């Protein structure tokens, strides 16, 4: 059976997905990046290979995420695309009429506006943590509640408290204040969810024409409280696709399938890439006044890629 591998490497999670010729997801994997993308990519390759168990021949690979170029060089990618493109392709595959994509991950959040399947606008938040999953993670630890219980408690709330959500620091202080006033825990958690949604809409979604269908993806889409808060604020139904947590990888796999076509001519190095020794070394180029920091990426003892130069001397 032919398969197409998509890899999405972000700051918090690394996701791998394999789809077949019918674009159905055959295998998926969500693991923490833990600041070691090279090791985690190799770990993911081993685990996905064990899942496939020689039943599937990988004939195309796509990479996306903040480490997409690194990943592409490591595994031999046929398509290397940014997260906006990958998420848009995946959402359009599952919801062909989708016009708005809300994507919230651990460290950043984004909104993508689609019209007739084409990306016409987007925005990202990479400055404040108040509109991301890490904000909820921190509050879950403070409240001593597993993050997977956050959503259930939030939707049970009858009277959510108002919590300042414009800044993560202020939101935490306000939450503590509400606790000290004796408010119910479920109402506080629901207030936190609504604060995150207000922050998102007032920053990332500001000025955007949010039209249905609205697709919600990213790890935070698992939280029913956030979904409910979006529906309350927007007055629209919000659709959470089945593979919401790995949609970037699904999009990368779909892009790889499109890039390769039916030729079977792939750059994929095979799952043996999980066993190679990779390392990155850097030095300062003194050939001009820019003094660029050049990163040389090694596979075993061979330099297979360079980054960091402005003139292209090293990267070319």
ChimeraX commands (.cxc) that place a marker at each C-alpha (Angstrom):
marker #1 position 0.00,0.00,0.00 radius 0.5
marker #1 position 1.26,3.48,-0.90 radius 0.5
marker #1 position 1.52,6.03,1.88 radius 0.5
marker #1 position 2.36,9.72,2.22 radius 0.5
marker #1 position 4.08,10.96,5.37 radius 0.5
marker #1 position 3.47,14.39,6.85 radius 0.5
marker #1 position 5.64,15.79,9.65 radius 0.5
marker #1 position 4.81,18.93,11.63 radius 0.5
marker #1 position 7.53,20.02,14.06 radius 0.5
marker #1 position 6.63,22.88,16.36 radius 0.5
marker #1 position 8.03,24.32,19.56 radius 0.5
marker #1 position 5.74,22.23,21.79 radius 0.5
marker #1 position 4.71,19.16,19.78 radius 0.5
marker #1 position 5.91,17.05,16.88 radius 0.5
marker #1 position 3.22,15.32,14.84 radius 0.5
marker #1 position 3.52,12.60,12.20 radius 0.5
marker #1 position 0.69,11.37,9.98 radius 0.5
marker #1 position 0.52,8.81,7.17 radius 0.5
marker #1 position -2.30,8.95,4.63 radius 0.5
marker #1 position -3.13,6.58,1.76 radius 0.5
marker #1 position -4.00,7.22,-1.88 radius 0.5
marker #1 position -7.58,7.98,-0.81 radius 0.5
marker #1 position -6.26,10.66,1.59 radius 0.5
marker #1 position -7.45,8.66,4.60 radius 0.5
marker #1 position -5.37,8.84,7.78 radius 0.5
marker #1 position -3.79,5.43,8.40 radius 0.5
marker #1 position -1.53,6.37,11.29 radius 0.5
marker #1 position -0.99,9.42,13.47 radius 0.5
marker #1 position 1.41,10.38,16.23 radius 0.5
marker #1 position 1.52,13.31,18.67 radius 0.5
marker #1 position 4.65,13.68,20.82 radius 0.5
marker #1 position 6.30,16.51,22.76 radius 0.5
marker #1 position 9.23,18.25,21.09 radius 0.5
marker #1 position 10.88,19.04,24.48 radius 0.5
marker #1 position 13.41,21.34,22.81 radius 0.5
marker #1 position 15.12,18.48,20.95 radius 0.5
marker #1 position 13.63,18.40,17.44 radius 0.5
marker #1 position 16.30,16.13,15.92 radius 0.5
marker #1 position 15.91,13.40,18.54 radius 0.5
marker #1 position 12.12,13.69,18.57 radius 0.5
marker #1 position 11.88,13.47,14.77 radius 0.5
marker #1 position 13.96,10.30,14.85 radius 0.5
marker #1 position 11.86,8.91,17.70 radius 0.5
marker #1 position 8.71,9.68,15.73 radius 0.5
marker #1 position 10.05,7.96,12.61 radius 0.5
marker #1 position 10.79,4.80,14.59 radius 0.5
marker #1 position 7.35,4.76,16.20 radius 0.5
marker #1 position 5.45,5.42,12.98 radius 0.5
marker #1 position 7.50,2.72,11.21 radius 0.5
marker #1 position 6.54,0.23,13.93 radius 0.5
marker #1 position 2.89,1.22,13.52 radius 0.5
marker #1 position 2.97,0.64,9.75 radius 0.5
marker #1 position 4.80,-2.69,10.14 radius 0.5
marker #1 position 6.03,-2.97,6.50 radius 0.5
marker #1 position 2.46,-2.81,5.16 radius 0.5
marker #1 position 2.96,0.63,3.65 radius 0.5
marker #1 position 5.55,2.01,1.23 radius 0.5
marker #1 position 6.17,5.72,1.78 radius 0.5
marker #1 position 6.17,7.36,-1.65 radius 0.5
marker #1 position 6.03,11.01,-0.58 radius 0.5
marker #1 position 6.97,13.17,2.42 radius 0.5
marker #1 position 5.95,16.69,3.39 radius 0.5
marker #1 position 7.16,18.83,6.29 radius 0.5
marker #1 position 5.77,21.91,8.00 radius 0.5
marker #1 position 6.11,23.79,11.28 radius 0.5
marker #1 position 8.85,26.00,12.66 radius 0.5
marker #1 position 11.47,23.27,12.05 radius 0.5
marker #1 position 10.21,22.33,8.58 radius 0.5
marker #1 position 13.52,23.01,6.78 radius 0.5
marker #1 position 15.54,21.04,9.32 radius 0.5
marker #1 position 13.05,18.17,9.12 radius 0.5
marker #1 position 12.98,18.29,5.33 radius 0.5
marker #1 position 16.75,17.92,5.12 radius 0.5
marker #1 position 16.79,15.10,7.67 radius 0.5
marker #1 position 14.16,12.89,6.07 radius 0.5
marker #1 position 14.29,14.00,2.43 radius 0.5
marker #1 position 11.06,15.94,1.89 radius 0.5
marker #1 position 9.20,16.33,-1.38 radius 0.5
marker #1 position 7.20,19.32,-0.08 radius 0.5
marker #1 position 8.27,21.88,2.54 radius 0.5
marker #1 position 5.48,24.33,3.32 radius 0.5
marker #1 position 4.59,26.83,6.05 radius 0.5
marker #1 position 1.96,26.13,8.73 radius 0.5
marker #1 position -0.64,28.45,7.18 radius 0.5
marker #1 position -0.66,26.47,3.94 radius 0.5
marker #1 position -0.61,23.08,5.68 radius 0.5
marker #1 position -3.48,23.89,8.06 radius 0.5
marker #1 position -5.55,25.42,5.27 radius 0.5
marker #1 position -5.11,22.37,3.03 radius 0.5
marker #1 position -6.04,19.98,5.85 radius 0.5
marker #1 position -9.11,21.96,6.93 radius 0.5
marker #1 position -10.33,22.27,3.34 radius 0.5
marker #1 position -9.94,18.51,2.91 radius 0.5
marker #1 position -12.21,17.66,5.85 radius 0.5
marker #1 position -14.54,20.67,5.53 radius 0.5
marker #1 position -14.46,21.73,1.84 radius 0.5
marker #1 position -16.66,24.79,2.48 radius 0.5
marker #1 position -14.54,26.06,5.40 radius 0.5
marker #1 position -14.17,29.85,5.46 radius 0.5
marker #1 position -12.47,30.39,8.83 radius 0.5
marker #1 position -9.81,28.33,10.58 radius 0.5
marker #1 position -9.01,28.87,14.25 radius 0.5
marker #1 position -5.76,27.16,15.22 radius 0.5
marker #1 position -4.43,27.31,18.78 radius 0.5
marker #1 position -1.33,25.43,19.82 radius 0.5
marker #1 position 0.93,25.41,22.84 radius 0.5
marker #1 position 3.05,28.46,22.03 radius 0.5
marker #1 position 1.19,30.35,19.31 radius 0.5
marker #1 position -2.19,30.79,17.72 radius 0.5
marker #1 position -3.35,31.74,14.26 radius 0.5
marker #1 position -6.44,32.54,12.23 radius 0.5
marker #1 position -6.77,31.70,8.55 radius 0.5
marker #1 position -9.46,33.19,6.32 radius 0.5
marker #1 position -10.44,31.10,3.30 radius 0.5
marker #1 position -12.68,31.97,0.39 radius 0.5
marker #1 position -13.43,29.30,-2.22 radius 0.5
marker #1 position -10.60,27.19,-0.81 radius 0.5
marker #1 position -8.01,29.97,-1.20 radius 0.5
marker #1 position -6.20,31.66,1.71 radius 0.5
marker #1 position -7.05,35.36,1.46 radius 0.5
marker #1 position -5.93,36.53,4.91 radius 0.5
marker #1 position -4.27,35.25,8.07 radius 0.5
marker #1 position -2.76,36.45,11.33 radius 0.5
marker #1 position -0.58,34.92,14.02 radius 0.5
marker #1 position 0.05,35.63,17.68 radius 0.5
marker #1 position 3.55,34.85,18.89 radius 0.5
marker #1 position 3.95,37.60,21.51 radius 0.5
marker #1 position 1.68,36.95,24.50 radius 0.5
marker #1 position 0.92,33.54,25.99 radius 0.5
marker #1 position -2.60,34.55,27.08 radius 0.5
marker #1 position -4.11,33.32,23.81 radius 0.5
marker #1 position -2.33,29.96,23.68 radius 0.5
marker #1 position -2.43,26.50,25.23 radius 0.5
marker #1 position 0.54,27.15,27.51 radius 0.5
marker #1 position -1.61,29.66,29.40 radius 0.5
marker #1 position -4.17,26.95,30.17 radius 0.5
marker #1 position -1.42,24.48,31.07 radius 0.5
marker #1 position 0.02,26.91,33.62 radius 0.5
marker #1 position -3.36,27.54,35.23 radius 0.5
marker #1 position -4.13,23.81,35.33 radius 0.5
marker #1 position -0.93,23.27,37.31 radius 0.5
marker #1 position -1.77,26.15,39.64 radius 0.5
marker #1 position -5.28,24.78,40.24 radius 0.5
marker #1 position -3.95,21.21,40.56 radius 0.5
marker #1 position -6.38,19.95,37.93 radius 0.5
marker #1 position -5.41,17.72,34.96 radius 0.5
marker #1 position -5.66,19.78,31.78 radius 0.5
marker #1 position -7.88,17.13,30.16 radius 0.5
marker #1 position -10.54,17.85,32.81 radius 0.5
marker #1 position -10.57,21.60,32.15 radius 0.5
marker #1 position -13.16,21.44,29.38 radius 0.5
marker #1 position -15.62,19.23,31.26 radius 0.5
marker #1 position -15.55,21.50,34.31 radius 0.5
marker #1 position -15.93,24.62,32.17 radius 0.5
marker #1 position -19.07,23.46,30.33 radius 0.5
marker #1 position -20.73,22.57,33.66 radius 0.5
marker #1 position -20.45,26.18,34.84 radius 0.5
marker #1 position -23.74,28.06,35.32 radius 0.5
marker #1 position -22.27,31.47,36.11 radius 0.5
marker #1 position -18.70,31.98,34.79 radius 0.5
marker #1 position -16.71,34.74,36.42 radius 0.5
marker #1 position -15.20,37.54,34.37 radius 0.5
marker #1 position -11.40,37.27,34.24 radius 0.5
marker #1 position -9.09,39.82,32.62 radius 0.5
marker #1 position -7.58,37.99,29.66 radius 0.5
marker #1 position -5.59,40.62,27.79 radius 0.5
marker #1 position -2.35,39.62,29.53 radius 0.5
marker #1 position -1.30,36.23,30.94 radius 0.5
marker #1 position 0.17,37.81,34.08 radius 0.5
marker #1 position -2.95,39.90,34.79 radius 0.5
marker #1 position -5.22,36.92,34.05 radius 0.5
marker #1 position -3.39,34.80,36.61 radius 0.5
marker #1 position -3.59,37.55,39.23 radius 0.5
marker #1 position -7.29,38.03,38.54 radius 0.5
marker #1 position -7.90,34.28,38.78 radius 0.5
marker #1 position -6.23,34.14,42.19 radius 0.5
marker #1 position -8.32,37.11,43.31 radius 0.5
marker #1 position -11.53,35.34,42.23 radius 0.5
marker #1 position -10.46,32.22,44.14 radius 0.5
marker #1 position -9.95,34.27,47.28 radius 0.5
marker #1 position -13.43,35.71,46.88 radius 0.5
marker #1 position -14.81,32.16,47.10 radius 0.5
marker #1 position -16.00,31.62,43.53 radius 0.5
marker #1 position -16.78,28.08,42.37 radius 0.5
marker #1 position -13.84,26.32,40.67 radius 0.5
marker #1 position -15.87,25.44,37.57 radius 0.5
marker #1 position -16.96,29.07,37.17 radius 0.5
marker #1 position -13.33,30.20,37.41 radius 0.5
marker #1 position -12.20,27.67,34.80 radius 0.5
marker #1 position -15.03,28.69,32.48 radius 0.5
marker #1 position -13.98,32.31,33.00 radius 0.5
marker #1 position -10.41,31.39,32.02 radius 0.5
marker #1 position -11.65,29.74,28.82 radius 0.5
marker #1 position -13.72,32.79,27.93 radius 0.5
marker #1 position -10.76,35.06,28.72 radius 0.5
marker #1 position -8.54,33.11,26.31 radius 0.5
marker #1 position -11.19,33.36,23.58 radius 0.5
marker #1 position -11.63,37.12,24.09 radius 0.5
marker #1 position -7.85,37.56,23.93 radius 0.5
marker #1 position -7.72,35.57,20.70 radius 0.5
marker #1 position -10.57,37.45,19.03 radius 0.5
marker #1 position -9.30,40.87,20.17 radius 0.5
marker #1 position -5.77,40.22,18.95 radius 0.5
marker #1 position -5.41,37.48,16.34 radius 0.5
marker #1 position -8.97,37.79,15.06 radius 0.5
marker #1 position -9.19,41.59,15.21 radius 0.5
marker #1 position -10.60,43.02,11.99 radius 0.5
marker #1 position -11.05,39.58,10.40 radius 0.5
marker #1 position -14.27,38.65,8.60 radius 0.5
marker #1 position -15.11,35.46,10.50 radius 0.5
marker #1 position -17.68,33.52,8.48 radius 0.5
marker #1 position -18.99,29.96,8.83 radius 0.5
marker #1 position -18.13,27.16,8.57 radius 0.5
marker #1 position -15.58,27.75,11.34 radius 0.5
marker #1 position -13.02,24.96,11.85 radius 0.5
marker #1 position -11.17,24.74,15.19 radius 0.5
marker #1 position -7.89,22.80,15.23 radius 0.5
marker #1 position -4.69,22.49,17.22 radius 0.5
marker #1 position -4.16,20.83,20.60 radius 0.5
marker #1 position -6.42,23.30,22.43 radius 0.5
marker #1 position -9.41,22.15,20.32 radius 0.5
marker #1 position -9.60,19.15,22.69 radius 0.5
marker #1 position -10.90,21.56,25.35 radius 0.5
marker #1 position -14.71,21.61,25.22 radius 0.5
marker #1 position -14.73,24.78,27.31 radius 0.5
marker #1 position -12.79,26.72,24.66 radius 0.5
marker #1 position -15.03,25.42,21.86 radius 0.5
marker #1 position -18.12,26.43,23.83 radius 0.5
marker #1 position -16.63,29.88,24.55 radius 0.5
marker #1 position -15.92,30.46,20.84 radius 0.5
marker #1 position -19.46,29.48,19.92 radius 0.5
marker #1 position -20.81,31.83,22.60 radius 0.5
marker #1 position -18.68,34.79,21.46 radius 0.5
marker #1 position -19.14,34.25,17.70 radius 0.5
marker #1 position -22.75,33.10,17.73 radius 0.5
marker #1 position -21.69,30.39,15.28 radius 0.5
marker #1 position -21.23,26.62,15.38 radius 0.5
marker #1 position -17.56,25.66,15.61 radius 0.5
marker #1 position -16.51,22.39,13.97 radius 0.5
marker #1 position -13.67,20.33,15.48 radius 0.5
marker #1 position -12.35,17.75,12.95 radius 0.5
marker #1 position -11.46,14.21,13.97 radius 0.5
marker #1 position -7.71,14.71,13.65 radius 0.5
marker #1 position -7.69,18.24,15.12 radius 0.5
marker #1 position -4.42,17.83,17.03 radius 0.5
marker #1 position -2.34,16.74,14.00 radius 0.5
marker #1 position -3.91,18.80,11.20 radius 0.5
marker #1 position -0.61,20.43,10.28 radius 0.5
marker #1 position 0.90,16.99,9.63 radius 0.5
marker #1 position -2.22,15.93,7.69 radius 0.5
marker #1 position -1.83,19.02,5.50 radius 0.5
marker #1 position 1.86,18.26,4.96 radius 0.5
marker #1 position 0.99,14.70,3.91 radius 0.5
marker #1 position -1.65,15.97,1.46 radius 0.5
marker #1 position 0.85,18.45,0.01 radius 0.5
marker #1 position 3.40,15.64,-0.39 radius 0.5
marker #1 position 0.82,13.53,-2.19 radius 0.5
marker #1 position 0.13,16.39,-4.58 radius 0.5
marker #1 position 3.85,17.07,-5.12 radius 0.5
marker #1 position 4.72,13.49,-5.95 radius 0.5
marker #1 position 1.60,12.66,-7.95 radius 0.5
marker #1 position 1.67,9.08,-9.14 radius 0.5
marker #1 position 5.32,9.06,-10.17 radius 0.5
marker #1 position 6.67,7.35,-7.02 radius 0.5
marker #1 position 9.76,9.55,-7.39 radius 0.5
marker #1 position 10.34,10.60,-3.80 radius 0.5
marker #1 position 13.29,12.16,-2.01 radius 0.5
marker #1 position 12.45,10.22,1.16 radius 0.5
marker #1 position 15.58,8.68,2.69 radius 0.5
marker #1 position 13.59,5.89,4.27 radius 0.5
marker #1 position 13.01,5.16,7.93 radius 0.5
marker #1 position 16.78,4.56,8.19 radius 0.5
marker #1 position 16.99,8.33,8.68 radius 0.5
marker #1 position 16.01,7.59,12.29 radius 0.5
marker #1 position 19.41,5.95,12.80 radius 0.5
marker #1 position 21.73,8.54,11.24 radius 0.5
marker #1 position 23.88,10.77,13.42 radius 0.5
marker #1 position 22.87,14.42,12.90 radius 0.5
marker #1 position 24.45,17.52,14.38 radius 0.5
marker #1 position 24.59,21.25,13.75 radius 0.5
marker #1 position 27.70,23.44,14.03 radius 0.5
marker #1 position 27.91,27.20,13.57 radius 0.5
marker #1 position 30.57,29.75,12.74 radius 0.5
marker #1 position 30.71,33.43,11.80 radius 0.5
marker #1 position 31.42,34.25,8.17 radius 0.5
marker #1 position 33.90,37.12,7.91 radius 0.5
marker #1 position 33.76,37.62,4.14 radius 0.5
marker #1 position 31.73,40.84,4.44 radius 0.5
marker #1 position 30.45,43.35,6.99 radius 0.5
marker #1 position 27.24,41.34,7.62 radius 0.5
marker #1 position 29.22,38.71,9.55 radius 0.5
marker #1 position 26.40,36.18,9.25 radius 0.5
marker #1 position 26.17,33.23,11.62 radius 0.5
marker #1 position 26.38,30.16,9.39 radius 0.5
marker #1 position 24.82,26.92,10.60 radius 0.5
marker #1 position 26.17,23.78,8.97 radius 0.5
marker #1 position 24.03,20.67,9.35 radius 0.5
marker #1 position 25.81,17.31,9.29 radius 0.5
marker #1 position 24.55,13.82,8.53 radius 0.5
marker #1 position 27.28,11.58,9.90 radius 0.5
marker #1 position 30.42,13.41,8.64 radius 0.5
marker #1 position 28.86,15.05,5.58 radius 0.5
marker #1 position 27.48,18.59,5.46 radius 0.5
marker #1 position 24.02,18.24,3.91 radius 0.5
marker #1 position 22.68,21.79,4.44 radius 0.5
marker #1 position 23.66,25.32,5.48 radius 0.5
marker #1 position 21.55,28.19,6.83 radius 0.5
marker #1 position 22.01,31.74,8.00 radius 0.5
marker #1 position 23.75,33.52,5.13 radius 0.5
marker #1 position 22.21,36.58,3.48 radius 0.5
marker #1 position 24.08,36.33,0.17 radius 0.5
marker #1 position 23.47,32.64,-0.53 radius 0.5
marker #1 position 27.18,31.78,-0.67 radius 0.5
marker #1 position 26.89,28.99,1.89 radius 0.5
marker #1 position 23.28,27.87,1.51 radius 0.5
marker #1 position 23.64,27.48,-2.26 radius 0.5
marker link #1:1,2 radius 0.2
marker link #1:2,3 radius 0.2
marker link #1:3,4 radius 0.2
marker link #1:4,5 radius 0.2
marker link #1:5,6 radius 0.2
marker link #1:6,7 radius 0.2
marker link #1:7,8 radius 0.2
marker link #1:8,9 radius 0.2
marker link #1:9,10 radius 0.2
marker link #1:10,11 radius 0.2
marker link #1:11,12 radius 0.2
marker link #1:12,13 radius 0.2
marker link #1:13,14 radius 0.2
marker link #1:14,15 radius 0.2
marker link #1:15,16 radius 0.2
marker link #1:16,17 radius 0.2
marker link #1:17,18 radius 0.2
marker link #1:18,19 radius 0.2
marker link #1:19,20 radius 0.2
marker link #1:20,21 radius 0.2
marker link #1:21,22 radius 0.2
marker link #1:22,23 radius 0.2
marker link #1:23,24 radius 0.2
marker link #1:24,25 radius 0.2
marker link #1:25,26 radius 0.2
marker link #1:26,27 radius 0.2
marker link #1:27,28 radius 0.2
marker link #1:28,29 radius 0.2
marker link #1:29,30 radius 0.2
marker link #1:30,31 radius 0.2
marker link #1:31,32 radius 0.2
marker link #1:32,33 radius 0.2
marker link #1:33,34 radius 0.2
marker link #1:34,35 radius 0.2
marker link #1:35,36 radius 0.2
marker link #1:36,37 radius 0.2
marker link #1:37,38 radius 0.2
marker link #1:38,39 radius 0.2
marker link #1:39,40 radius 0.2
marker link #1:40,41 radius 0.2
marker link #1:41,42 radius 0.2
marker link #1:42,43 radius 0.2
marker link #1:43,44 radius 0.2
marker link #1:44,45 radius 0.2
marker link #1:45,46 radius 0.2
marker link #1:46,47 radius 0.2
marker link #1:47,48 radius 0.2
marker link #1:48,49 radius 0.2
marker link #1:49,50 radius 0.2
marker link #1:50,51 radius 0.2
marker link #1:51,52 radius 0.2
marker link #1:52,53 radius 0.2
marker link #1:53,54 radius 0.2
marker link #1:54,55 radius 0.2
marker link #1:55,56 radius 0.2
marker link #1:56,57 radius 0.2
marker link #1:57,58 radius 0.2
marker link #1:58,59 radius 0.2
marker link #1:59,60 radius 0.2
marker link #1:60,61 radius 0.2
marker link #1:61,62 radius 0.2
marker link #1:62,63 radius 0.2
marker link #1:63,64 radius 0.2
marker link #1:64,65 radius 0.2
marker link #1:65,66 radius 0.2
marker link #1:66,67 radius 0.2
marker link #1:67,68 radius 0.2
marker link #1:68,69 radius 0.2
marker link #1:69,70 radius 0.2
marker link #1:70,71 radius 0.2
marker link #1:71,72 radius 0.2
marker link #1:72,73 radius 0.2
marker link #1:73,74 radius 0.2
marker link #1:74,75 radius 0.2
marker link #1:75,76 radius 0.2
marker link #1:76,77 radius 0.2
marker link #1:77,78 radius 0.2
marker link #1:78,79 radius 0.2
marker link #1:79,80 radius 0.2
marker link #1:80,81 radius 0.2
marker link #1:81,82 radius 0.2
marker link #1:82,83 radius 0.2
marker link #1:83,84 radius 0.2
marker link #1:84,85 radius 0.2
marker link #1:85,86 radius 0.2
marker link #1:86,87 radius 0.2
marker link #1:87,88 radius 0.2
marker link #1:88,89 radius 0.2
marker link #1:89,90 radius 0.2
marker link #1:90,91 radius 0.2
marker link #1:91,92 radius 0.2
marker link #1:92,93 radius 0.2
marker link #1:93,94 radius 0.2
marker link #1:94,95 radius 0.2
marker link #1:95,96 radius 0.2
marker link #1:96,97 radius 0.2
marker link #1:97,98 radius 0.2
marker link #1:98,99 radius 0.2
marker link #1:99,100 radius 0.2
marker link #1:100,101 radius 0.2
marker link #1:101,102 radius 0.2
marker link #1:102,103 radius 0.2
marker link #1:103,104 radius 0.2
marker link #1:104,105 radius 0.2
marker link #1:105,106 radius 0.2
marker link #1:106,107 radius 0.2
marker link #1:107,108 radius 0.2
marker link #1:108,109 radius 0.2
marker link #1:109,110 radius 0.2
marker link #1:110,111 radius 0.2
marker link #1:111,112 radius 0.2
marker link #1:112,113 radius 0.2
marker link #1:113,114 radius 0.2
marker link #1:114,115 radius 0.2
marker link #1:115,116 radius 0.2
marker link #1:116,117 radius 0.2
marker link #1:117,118 radius 0.2
marker link #1:118,119 radius 0.2
marker link #1:119,120 radius 0.2
marker link #1:120,121 radius 0.2
marker link #1:121,122 radius 0.2
marker link #1:122,123 radius 0.2
marker link #1:123,124 radius 0.2
marker link #1:124,125 radius 0.2
marker link #1:125,126 radius 0.2
marker link #1:126,127 radius 0.2
marker link #1:127,128 radius 0.2
marker link #1:128,129 radius 0.2
marker link #1:129,130 radius 0.2
marker link #1:130,131 radius 0.2
marker link #1:131,132 radius 0.2
marker link #1:132,133 radius 0.2
marker link #1:133,134 radius 0.2
marker link #1:134,135 radius 0.2
marker link #1:135,136 radius 0.2
marker link #1:136,137 radius 0.2
marker link #1:137,138 radius 0.2
marker link #1:138,139 radius 0.2
marker link #1:139,140 radius 0.2
marker link #1:140,141 radius 0.2
marker link #1:141,142 radius 0.2
marker link #1:142,143 radius 0.2
marker link #1:143,144 radius 0.2
marker link #1:144,145 radius 0.2
marker link #1:145,146 radius 0.2
marker link #1:146,147 radius 0.2
marker link #1:147,148 radius 0.2
marker link #1:148,149 radius 0.2
marker link #1:149,150 radius 0.2
marker link #1:150,151 radius 0.2
marker link #1:151,152 radius 0.2
marker link #1:152,153 radius 0.2
marker link #1:153,154 radius 0.2
marker link #1:154,155 radius 0.2
marker link #1:155,156 radius 0.2
marker link #1:156,157 radius 0.2
marker link #1:157,158 radius 0.2
marker link #1:158,159 radius 0.2
marker link #1:159,160 radius 0.2
marker link #1:160,161 radius 0.2
marker link #1:161,162 radius 0.2
marker link #1:162,163 radius 0.2
marker link #1:163,164 radius 0.2
marker link #1:164,165 radius 0.2
marker link #1:165,166 radius 0.2
marker link #1:166,167 radius 0.2
marker link #1:167,168 radius 0.2
marker link #1:168,169 radius 0.2
marker link #1:169,170 radius 0.2
marker link #1:170,171 radius 0.2
marker link #1:171,172 radius 0.2
marker link #1:172,173 radius 0.2
marker link #1:173,174 radius 0.2
marker link #1:174,175 radius 0.2
marker link #1:175,176 radius 0.2
marker link #1:176,177 radius 0.2
marker link #1:177,178 radius 0.2
marker link #1:178,179 radius 0.2
marker link #1:179,180 radius 0.2
marker link #1:180,181 radius 0.2
marker link #1:181,182 radius 0.2
marker link #1:182,183 radius 0.2
marker link #1:183,184 radius 0.2
marker link #1:184,185 radius 0.2
marker link #1:185,186 radius 0.2
marker link #1:186,187 radius 0.2
marker link #1:187,188 radius 0.2
marker link #1:188,189 radius 0.2
marker link #1:189,190 radius 0.2
marker link #1:190,191 radius 0.2
marker link #1:191,192 radius 0.2
marker link #1:192,193 radius 0.2
marker link #1:193,194 radius 0.2
marker link #1:194,195 radius 0.2
marker link #1:195,196 radius 0.2
marker link #1:196,197 radius 0.2
marker link #1:197,198 radius 0.2
marker link #1:198,199 radius 0.2
marker link #1:199,200 radius 0.2
marker link #1:200,201 radius 0.2
marker link #1:201,202 radius 0.2
marker link #1:202,203 radius 0.2
marker link #1:203,204 radius 0.2
marker link #1:204,205 radius 0.2
marker link #1:205,206 radius 0.2
marker link #1:206,207 radius 0.2
marker link #1:207,208 radius 0.2
marker link #1:208,209 radius 0.2
marker link #1:209,210 radius 0.2
marker link #1:210,211 radius 0.2
marker link #1:211,212 radius 0.2
marker link #1:212,213 radius 0.2
marker link #1:213,214 radius 0.2
marker link #1:214,215 radius 0.2
marker link #1:215,216 radius 0.2
marker link #1:216,217 radius 0.2
marker link #1:217,218 radius 0.2
marker link #1:218,219 radius 0.2
marker link #1:219,220 radius 0.2
marker link #1:220,221 radius 0.2
marker link #1:221,222 radius 0.2
marker link #1:222,223 radius 0.2
marker link #1:223,224 radius 0.2
marker link #1:224,225 radius 0.2
marker link #1:225,226 radius 0.2
marker link #1:226,227 radius 0.2
marker link #1:227,228 radius 0.2
marker link #1:228,229 radius 0.2
marker link #1:229,230 radius 0.2
marker link #1:230,231 radius 0.2
marker link #1:231,232 radius 0.2
marker link #1:232,233 radius 0.2
marker link #1:233,234 radius 0.2
marker link #1:234,235 radius 0.2
marker link #1:235,236 radius 0.2
marker link #1:236,237 radius 0.2
marker link #1:237,238 radius 0.2
marker link #1:238,239 radius 0.2
marker link #1:239,240 radius 0.2
marker link #1:240,241 radius 0.2
marker link #1:241,242 radius 0.2
marker link #1:242,243 radius 0.2
marker link #1:243,244 radius 0.2
marker link #1:244,245 radius 0.2
marker link #1:245,246 radius 0.2
marker link #1:246,247 radius 0.2
marker link #1:247,248 radius 0.2
marker link #1:248,249 radius 0.2
marker link #1:249,250 radius 0.2
marker link #1:250,251 radius 0.2
marker link #1:251,252 radius 0.2
marker link #1:252,253 radius 0.2
marker link #1:253,254 radius 0.2
marker link #1:254,255 radius 0.2
marker link #1:255,256 radius 0.2
marker link #1:256,257 radius 0.2
marker link #1:257,258 radius 0.2
marker link #1:258,259 radius 0.2
marker link #1:259,260 radius 0.2
marker link #1:260,261 radius 0.2
marker link #1:261,262 radius 0.2
marker link #1:262,263 radius 0.2
marker link #1:263,264 radius 0.2
marker link #1:264,265 radius 0.2
marker link #1:265,266 radius 0.2
marker link #1:266,267 radius 0.2
marker link #1:267,268 radius 0.2
marker link #1:268,269 radius 0.2
marker link #1:269,270 radius 0.2
marker link #1:270,271 radius 0.2
marker link #1:271,272 radius 0.2
marker link #1:272,273 radius 0.2
marker link #1:273,274 radius 0.2
marker link #1:274,275 radius 0.2
marker link #1:275,276 radius 0.2
marker link #1:276,277 radius 0.2
marker link #1:277,278 radius 0.2
marker link #1:278,279 radius 0.2
marker link #1:279,280 radius 0.2
marker link #1:280,281 radius 0.2
marker link #1:281,282 radius 0.2
marker link #1:282,283 radius 0.2
marker link #1:283,284 radius 0.2
marker link #1:284,285 radius 0.2
marker link #1:285,286 radius 0.2
marker link #1:286,287 radius 0.2
marker link #1:287,288 radius 0.2
marker link #1:288,289 radius 0.2
marker link #1:289,290 radius 0.2
marker link #1:290,291 radius 0.2
marker link #1:291,292 radius 0.2
marker link #1:292,293 radius 0.2
marker link #1:293,294 radius 0.2
marker link #1:294,295 radius 0.2
marker link #1:295,296 radius 0.2
marker link #1:296,297 radius 0.2
marker link #1:297,298 radius 0.2
marker link #1:298,299 radius 0.2
marker link #1:299,300 radius 0.2
marker link #1:300,301 radius 0.2
marker link #1:301,302 radius 0.2
marker link #1:302,303 radius 0.2
marker link #1:303,304 radius 0.2
marker link #1:304,305 radius 0.2
marker link #1:305,306 radius 0.2
marker link #1:306,307 radius 0.2
marker link #1:307,308 radius 0.2
marker link #1:308,309 radius 0.2
marker link #1:309,310 radius 0.2
marker link #1:310,311 radius 0.2
marker link #1:311,312 radius 0.2
marker link #1:312,313 radius 0.2
marker link #1:313,314 radius 0.2
marker link #1:314,315 radius 0.2
marker link #1:315,316 radius 0.2
view
